[in-house]
Amino acid sequence: MQLVADVEGWMSPGQGATLYDAADRCPPDGTIVEIGSFRGRSTIVLATASDPSVAVIAIDPHAGNDRGPQEIDGFADEAADDHAAFNANLAAAGVADRVTHLRTFSDDALTEVDGSVDVLYIDGAHRYAPALADIRAWGDRVGDGGTMLIHDSFSSIGVTLAILRSLVFGSRFRYVGRSRSMTIYVADLDGGLGSRVGNALRQLAQLPWFAKNVALKVLLTLKLGKLLERTGRESPEWPY
């Protein structure tokens, strides 16, 4: 999206449009919660698309850890740079006054957000345990009919295992679809056996795409993409 073309982050134009649509549908005086803001790419989309009366809450400790692909450990310099860039990008986009930034970890932020959540966007730590905790704890805060979007679904191993554990056979969130690795769920599944089976099958049908992404990540991690470049082919990008 041109809106955030100059903001660093991992969000394709199609994913940006999906996020924009979800925020645009958030009811007046509603609440949007984002877990994992990095430098503000998705935050700007959420704040721009939503009604001015909507509370937009961005949760990111900016601790330098879980910054992106293969960047798990935290470093003070990266943490300071990310926080400064986040604030500067929001100011440049004219949405700084629309966003409440909670500079803390998502589990600690649970007590700092009141009421139910209308739109939840999860793009935090991609390891299994924290991803599962975010989906469960924050998913419980999504009101009936609300929307939950999860980035790196069926791409990250940790996030995908968390989805398999908590959502595939769940009774509350209906799988709507995905834009690349950004899945969309709505809290309106009727809970009947037929609905749950159909919902599970639609999600399990994404596993071949997940396997392809894992294989591609192995290829890139082993630097085999450079071999493709030597043969005149383009090296594939990291899947997200």
N, C-alpha and C positions, 0 to 999 in steps of 0.2 A: 504494500500500500504506500502511495506517495506520502501520506501523512507521517509515516515513521521511516521513510526510506533511508534517512541518515542516522537512525538510532540503532546501535549495535544490539544484536539479539538473534534468537533462533525462532523465527516465526515467518512462515511463507505468506505471500499475498493472499492465498486462499484461506489460510488459517486466520489472518488478520480480518478478513471479511466475515468469517464465521464468528469470531469474537465480537466484532462490531455489531452484528445482527443480534447476538445474545444480549449485549448491553443495551441496545436500542429497544429491546422488548421488556427490559426491566421496568416495572411499574413505578409511577411517581412516588417519591418518598420511600423507595425501596432501598435495598442494600446490596452492593456488589463487593465481594471479597476476592482478592487475588493473593495466592500463595506463591511467592517467587517472582520478583519484579525485575531483577538484574539491573539493567540500566534504563528501564522505563518504556521499552518498546510496546509491550502489551498494555501497560498501565495507561499510556496515552490514548490508546484505542478505546479502552473501557471508559475513560473519563470524557472523551470527546463524543462518543456515541450515546451515552446515557443522558437522561433528563437532568437538568441542573439541580433538581431536588433530591436526586439519588446520592446516597453516601457511597463513595468509592474508597475502599480500604485496601491498601497495599501492604502485605506482610513480607518483609525480607530483612534478615539481620545484617545483610551486607557485611558478612564475616569473612569474605574471601573464599569460602568453601562452596562446593556444589555449584560452580559458576557456569558449567557447560560440559560438553563432551570431554571425558577424561580429566576433568578438573575438580577433584573431590576435596583435596586438602586445602586448608585456608591459609592465606598469607596477609599480613597487615597492609602491605602496600596495595594489593589488589582490592582489599576491602575498602580502603579510603578512596581509591580511584572510582570504584563502582558507586559508592554513595555520592560522591561529588558529581559524577556523570548523571546519575539518576535525577538529582535535584536540578541540574542544569538543563537536562532534556525536558523535564516537566515544565520548567519555567519558559523555555524556548517555544514549547507547544501551547503555552497559555493555559495550562491546566493545573498548575501548582496549587492553586487555592481550592481545587476540586477534590484533591486526593489527601487522605489521611494516611501517613506512612507510619506503620508500627515496626520499628527497627528491633525486631526480636524474632525468635524462632516460632514456628507456627503453633506448636503445642502450648507455648507460654502465652500466645495471643488469644487463646480461646476465651479467657476470662475478660479480655479487653474489648470484645465485640458483643454488644447487646442485641438480643432478639434474634429473629430468624434471618436467613440469607436468601435473597432472590436469585442471584447469579453467583456461582462459585467457580473460580478458575484456578486449577491446581497445576503448578509448574515449579514445584519445590524440589527437594532432594529426590533423586531418582532411584535411590537404593530401596530395597524391598520394605524394610521396617518403617522408615519415615514415610514412604509413599502410602503404605497401608494405613498408618496412623492418620495421615491427612485425609484419605478417602473416608475412613470410618468416622473420625471425630468431627471433621468439618462437614462431611456429607450429612451427618445427623442434624446439622444446623440449617440445612437447606429446607425451606418450607415446601409444603405440598404444591406441586405444579412448578416448582423452581427448577433452574437449570444448573447442571454441573458439567464443566468442561475439563478434560484432563489432557495435558500435553505429554508427548512421548509414549502414548499408549501403543501397544503392539509394535514398539520400536525398542524402548529400554526394557531390559530383562526384569529389573526390579519393579518398575511400574506395571508391566504386564502381569507379573506374578501377583501383585497386589490386586489388580483388577480381577484376575481369575479367582482369587480368594474371596473378595468382598462383593463383587458386582455381577459376575457372570451368572451365578445361581441365586442372586439376591431377589428380594420380593418388592423392592420399592422403586429402584431406578430403571427406567426404560431406555435401552440403547437406541439412539436415533440414527447415528452414523458417525462419520469422521471426515475430517479434512487432513489428508496425510495422517500424521500421528495424533492429531487433536480430536479426541472423541467427544461426542455430545450425549449427555444423559438428561432425562427429564424425570422428576420425581412424581410420576403419575401411573406407574405400573399397577394394574388392578390386583396383583398378587395371586390370581388363579393359576392352577397348574398349567393350563394350556398357554397362558400368557408368559409364564416363567420359562417354559420349555422353548417357546419361540424366541424369547429374548436371549436365552442362553445360546441357542443355535446361531443367531445372528452375530453374536460376539465371537463364538468359536470359529466362525467362518473367516475371521480375520487372522487366524493363526498362520496360514501359509505366507501371508504378507509379513508377519512377524518373523518367521523363519528366514525369509529373504533378507530382512533388515539386519538380523543377527549375523548372517553370513557375510553381508556387505561390511559390517563393522569389523569383523575378524580380518577381512581382506585389507581394509584401510589401516587397522592397527598393525598388521604385519608389513605395512608399507608396500603392499603388492600393487597398490594403485599406480605407483610410479613406474612399475613394469608395463602397465597398460599405456602410459604416456610414451614410453620408448617405442612402442609398436604403432604409435600414431593415433591411439585412442585416447579419449578423455578419461581422466580419473574421476570416478563417481564421487559425489559429495556425501558427507556424513548424513545418514537418514534422520530426518526429524519431521 
